[in-house]
Amino acid sequence: MAEIVILLAIKKIGIALASRAADHVSVHFAKYKTQLLELQGSMGRVARELRIMHDVLCHMDIRNCNSQVYDGWLEEVRKVAHVMEDMVDEYLYLVGQKHDTGSCFYLKKGFRKQSSLLSMNQIAVKVKEIEKDLTHLSETKTRWVPMINNGDSGSTNYIVKRSQDLAKISRSLDEEDLVGVDKNREKLEQWLAGDDFGHSVIALLGMGGLGKTALAANVYKKAREKFQCHAWISVSQTYSREDVLKNISKELFKDNVSVLSKTPAMDITCLEETMKSFLEQQKYLIILDDVWTPETFDDLSRVLTNNDKGSRIIMTTREGHVAALASPGHILTLAPLPEDKACDLFCKKAFPRDTDHECPVELKPLSEQIVNKCKGLPLVIVLVGSLLCVREKTVEEWRRINDQLSWELNNNSSLFPEDYLLKRKQLVRLWIAEGFIEGRGDSTLEEVAEGYLKELIDRNMLQLVERNNFGRMKRFRMHDILRELAVDLCQKNCFGVIYEDKCGGSLQMDGRRLVMHRVKKDIHQSFSSMHHLRTVIILDGCMPSFTLLPLLCKKSRYMAVLELSGLPIEKLPDAIGDLFNLRHLCLRDTKVKVLPKSVEKLSNLLTLDLHGSDIHELPSGIGKLKKLRHLFAEKTIDPDWREIQCCSGMCIPKGLGNLTNLQTLQALEAQDESVRHLWELTQVRSLRLWNVKGNYCGRIGESLVRMRYLSCLDVNASAENEVLLLNVYLPSLQKLYLRGRLAEGAFDESPLFQAVGGQNLHVLNLSLSQLREDPLPSLSRLSNLTRLQFTRAYNGEQLTFRTGWFPKLKILVLRDMPNLNRLEIHKGAMASLERLVLANLSGMMEVPPGIEFLMPLQRLVFQEITNDFLTLLRECSAIQGAHAVYSLRY
């Protein structure tokens, strides 16, 4: 993680040097040009030294990770990098540079005041000191750090050896250690024993510790004799093509002394040809254990030829994009053991001498705690169970071991708590605010960050918990074991700390990031220092007050992230405007009523979240926040969302047209001034408008056409008699919410609802539409819909879903339509439906005909129904056994 700290410092220096401040100094202040040139020269030299240090750190021997000498040296490097980052931020602030836009410095009028010059001198002196510190650190490393590397094997060999050692542990697991793998083992055996003479590649996919290697080894031992030749190779993350090929040759030619004696002298090309010629004539089985990259497999596949003799290759991997190289339908994804299987495996290892492997009653509570910490990972369960097997079976001994296993969790809490559900959009915005994301080509920062998230999921470092309606990742969590590794890195590198009620006392703020979790009292007196803080995140908002905020605004000048959701804050201090580096300000669900005028000075702000606060109007200077990308400003009035005025947006009196970098605008009160400038927001991806009048629709439509990236549109009328008429073509639109009256024939006239215009539409939500004709025949053209919801949308008596309509629909919600008395479903309609919600349909007195064609649904919900209708439902054989939920009308 120290490498990341260095990279952030290098990036900041690059921003400072890119604009060439000295070139823009006016003639009247030419005497300061020399000072600026000298300072920039020092910054450049520091950047070069840090870049070399970064490259060295990336190649340092992995054995140094637990070396006290190495850790001490690395600690000093980190401190210097942090100080340099602070100095660059001070420099950027003093010269008034527009961060990250590439525009020139505002130096043509000279420095603002003499105190700034003094500060500039101080920065120059500090950067000179940093130069000296880095030189000294380089000399120190040369003198002392190499002394800890005097083994006779290189780092690569060491890593390979450690990987092989871990693989041997997995391969040596007993048959009884393979619990809960019967189906996967049976499938794997079938693939190996199949009559297909083609060449098959099988992938075992899953995070570390799930037993991929153990399962492969178990099947390999039984199946290898059915092949003419076989080999098991541990590849590892540090991959050497030559070493792997030589290891394969040793196993393949172990009975051929003549060939085996010649292989050490062969070059790589000759070795490949020899192996390829041999394997072309053989039915072979090759295990490639722990493959990390597609390139590794591609390298080896040139030798592992397709010879139409029924040969098989099994590879184990943590990487989804590696597993994708397997033959179609030949990927086995391993999951953690369920609780009962995990307990069985643990007891087998902890109590092997007992016939029934029964855990003593007095140890059961501790056993359950220990097993829970293993999180269903078979390898971890086996290792921990084997450890306890040789320990005393007493409550005291087991409690001591349990406490040791919990030490990291209790003392080094990570920035997000255990099992915390991470949200994609929230995490992406935080990464960008921290400066962790750099642009790539035409991709936005958000798109690049989302690519990183997908990569972490593909590598099994994050567990995907939920996808949205059209398959996009939405929520995920970090596995506890990986989290504890991250915790250790955060602690060692002062990346961040957590503060909880149980911490008590004064918190020493070495960390640059602070997360407060489950804090139920004010913490003003708990901090000894905070001037280096760059991020403060409140996770649960249960503090009765937050008097720390004014002090943070005054002392933490480098603050980049303030996430204060749910706090009882009523007023922001004017000093908030002095946080020149602030990029993320979240006041969601707070009691703040007014933003201070000083907010207009936050020129680097990227995200402003006021959702659920008491703020109704933004200050007139909001248009100065030209970097703003995400603005959330909406207040819920009717939580049931049944009235036309159920929410309100934010009034922006003037300056909206200056916010040309906005990607998210939720939500805007439609007024003459704001609607007039809406066309200038061409980068918007998600837009929500409230209190829209019918005569605004033409101008709004003209603006929407210019938003070529718009994927989510939510338009809400100002009154029930206002007609929403949007005859526009929006090819990128994926989600559409219309709340208000629609003209009859709108679905046939508007390109939004045509097969071509709505080809990417996945979610459609219509409310208060006052439709008299059945809209389904027209809407059935939207074949990619995955969610369809009507709320007070249709005044007719019958809806019919015909065969073949809405083939990808997963969720259907029909709500608050009292005239609807018949819902008919034909066989083959909504073939993918998973959830059906029927709520407050008072006119419906029969079970929907054809509902049996939708079974089995994952969820069937009937809300606000009469007792008579409930009786009909319970007597209906078509929905017997369905996961149904009922609620009565009161």
Secondary structure, DSSP 8 states (H G I E B T S, - for coil): -HHHHHHHHHHHHHHHHHT-GGGG--GGGGGGHHHHHHHHHHHHHHHHHHHHHHHHHHTS-GGGGG-HHHHHHHHHHHHHHHHHHHHHHHHHHHTT--TTT----S-TT--S-HHHHHHHHHHHHHHHHHHHHHHHHHHHHHHHGGGGG-SSS-HHHHHHHHHHHHHHHHHT--GGG--S-HHHHHHHHHHHH-S--S-EEEEEE--TTSSHHHHHHHHHHHHGGGSSEEEEEE--SS--HHHHHHHHHHHHTTT-HHHHHHGGG--HHHHHHHHHHHHTTS-EEEEEES---HHHHHHHHTTS---SS--EEEEEES-HHHHTTS-TT-EEE-----HHHHHHHHHHHHSTTSTT----GGGHHHHHHHHHHHTT-HHHHHHHHHHHHTS--SHHHHHHHHHHHTHHHHHS--SS-TT--EEHHHHHHHHHHHT----BTTB-HHHHHHHHHHHHHHTTSEEEEEE-TTS-EEEEEE-HHHHHHHHHHHHHTT--EEE-TTT-S-B---SSEEEE-S--S--GGGBS--TT--EEEESS---S--THHHHHHHH-TT--EEE-TT-------GGGGG-TT--EEE-TT-------GGGGG-TT--EEE-TTSS--B--GGGGG-TT--EEE--EES-TT--STTSEE-BB--S-GGG-TT-SEEEEEE--HHHHHHGGG-TT-SEEEEEEE-GGGHHHHHHHHHH-TT--EEEEEESSTT-B-------TT--EEEEESB--TTHHHH-GGGSTTTTTT--EEEEES--B-S--HHHHTT-TT-SEEEEES-B-SSEEEE-TTSSTT--EEEEES-TT--EEEE-TTTTTT--EEEEES-TT--S--TTGGGG-S-SEEEEEEE-HHHHHHHHH-GGGTTS-EEEEE--
